[in-house]
Amino acid sequence: MSATPAIAVRDLSFAYDGALILERVDLTVLPGEFVGLVGPNAGGKSTLLRLILGLLSPQRGQIHVFGEPPRRAARHIGYVPQFPGFPRDFPIAVEQVVAMGRLGQGPWWGWTRRDDRAAARRALAAVGAEGLAERRIGALSGGQLQRVLLARALVTEPRLLILDEPTANVDQRAEGDIFDLLAGLDPRPTILVVSHDIAFISAYVHRVACLNRTLTCHPTDALDGELVQHLYGTRLRAVAHDLPGPCPGAHRHHT
Ligand SMILES: Nc1ncnc2c1ncn2[C@@H]1O[C@H](COP(=O)(O)OP(=O)(O)OP(=O)(O)O)[C@@H](O)[C@H]1O
């Protein structure tokens, strides 16, 4: 019997006020997969993530997360947004920011403060940032902040981790550190990560889903300059990697 997909998107179309952003998108992500979502600016990546998170509803098609509608599956999902939803100079400690990831996700009687603190410390340890717990959020470097946002997403021990450009504001070394960390998480959740850097993420992910209103999946070793040029309409850094790993449903072309 095959496993219930972590993400199953079927024949999905979405428009903002009549402007079509996603057209007949299909995407299956199996439990344990590490999938990159790439595409040009305004291609619809963040919109697709918001639909998978249940923050938007499609006009056409279905989405299931671990077999459930997205809102019902919210407790299984950790999310690292593109822009953190709080001002950097807000006087709040790292540990509190991480514990905020548990808001609204607890049992009906709520967690105790002590449980929140312990969970926050565990999540910070998982991303190698225990030493930052007492620091003010505004005093962190870009790379440190990304680790803390990752800890906030991991604090509920999600089965699915969704990240929207987690390394957009960090240098290349910090980018590598974050992706090494993601690849080494134990237990490692299923991961869907948006990135602009197709060459870089190809070294980490099993599969790349290319989105530009329609979606096409490729195993990482099938990516070449011609394909990327076609997708972006421009030349990017070379992309060719041989990676072992599962690639179910790969190389489907949606035209
Ligand atoms: N709330 C909204 N209302 C109307 N249009 C929107 C809204 N959010 C996004 N859009 C539009 O939808 C399109 C897709 O946006 P989206 O943010 O999903 O793309 P993206 O691929 O994530 O882009 P980027 O790589 O630049 O972050 C864009 O043209 C954007 O202007």
Ligand as a Chemical Component Dictionary entry (heavy atoms), coordinates in Angstrom:
data_LIG
# 
_chem_comp.id                   LIG 
_chem_comp.type                 NON-POLYMER 
_chem_comp.pdbx_formal_charge   0 
_chem_comp.three_letter_code    LIG 
# 
loop_
_chem_comp_atom.comp_id 
_chem_comp_atom.atom_id 
_chem_comp_atom.alt_atom_id 
_chem_comp_atom.type_symbol 
_chem_comp_atom.charge 
_chem_comp_atom.model_Cartn_x 
_chem_comp_atom.model_Cartn_y 
_chem_comp_atom.model_Cartn_z 
_chem_comp_atom.pdbx_ordinal 
LIG N1  N1  N 0 -3.006 39.400 -2.004 1  
LIG C1  C1  C 0 -2.813 39.576 -3.318 2  
LIG N2  N2  N 0 -3.746 40.213 -4.066 3  
LIG C2  C2  C 0 -3.584 40.384 -5.393 4  
LIG N3  N3  N 0 -2.496 39.941 -6.079 5  
LIG C3  C3  C 0 -1.538 39.297 -5.395 6  
LIG C4  C4  C 0 -1.647 39.088 -3.982 7  
LIG N4  N4  N 0 -0.540 38.409 -3.570 8  
LIG C5  C5  C 0 0.220  38.218 -4.669 9  
LIG N5  N5  N 0 -0.379 38.745 -5.759 10 
LIG C6  C6  C 0 0.133  38.695 -7.143 11 
LIG O1  O1  O 0 0.180  37.330 -7.543 12 
LIG C7  C7  C 0 1.330  37.089 -8.339 13 
LIG C8  C8  C 0 2.117  35.931 -7.737 14 
LIG O2  O2  O 0 2.657  36.364 -6.495 15 
LIG P1  P1  P 0 3.490  35.391 -5.571 16 
LIG O3  O3  O 0 3.920  36.179 -4.379 17 
LIG O4  O4  O 0 2.730  34.147 -5.347 18 
LIG O5  O5  O 0 4.728  35.057 -6.523 19 
LIG P2  P2  P 0 6.167  34.486 -6.148 20 
LIG O6  O6  O 0 6.499  33.474 -7.207 21 
LIG O7  O7  O 0 6.198  34.028 -4.739 22 
LIG O8  O8  O 0 7.056  35.785 -6.352 23 
LIG P3  P3  P 0 8.489  36.197 -5.707 24 
LIG O9  O9  O 0 9.484  35.196 -6.224 25 
LIG O10 O10 O 0 8.720  37.565 -6.260 26 
LIG O11 O11 O 0 8.335  36.160 -4.208 27 
LIG C9  C9  C 0 2.083  38.404 -8.417 28 
LIG O12 O12 O 0 1.753  39.032 -9.621 29 
LIG C10 C10 C 0 1.555  39.188 -7.234 30 
LIG O13 O13 O 0 1.589  40.575 -7.491 31 
# 
loop_
_chem_comp_bond.comp_id 
_chem_comp_bond.atom_id_1 
_chem_comp_bond.atom_id_2 
_chem_comp_bond.value_order 
_chem_comp_bond.pdbx_ordinal 
LIG N1  C1  SING 1  
LIG C1  N2  SING 2  
LIG C1  C4  DOUB 3  
LIG N2  C2  DOUB 4  
LIG C2  N3  SING 5  
LIG N3  C3  DOUB 6  
LIG C3  C4  SING 7  
LIG C3  N5  SING 8  
LIG C4  N4  SING 9  
LIG N4  C5  DOUB 10 
LIG C5  N5  SING 11 
LIG N5  C6  SING 12 
LIG C6  O1  SING 13 
LIG C6  C10 SING 14 
LIG O1  C7  SING 15 
LIG C7  C8  SING 16 
LIG C7  C9  SING 17 
LIG C8  O2  SING 18 
LIG O2  P1  SING 19 
LIG P1  O3  DOUB 20 
LIG P1  O4  SING 21 
LIG P1  O5  SING 22 
LIG O5  P2  SING 23 
LIG P2  O6  DOUB 24 
LIG P2  O7  SING 25 
LIG P2  O8  SING 26 
LIG O8  P3  SING 27 
LIG P3  O9  DOUB 28 
LIG P3  O10 SING 29 
LIG P3  O11 SING 30 
LIG C9  O12 SING 31 
LIG C9  C10 SING 32 
LIG C10 O13 SING 33 
# 
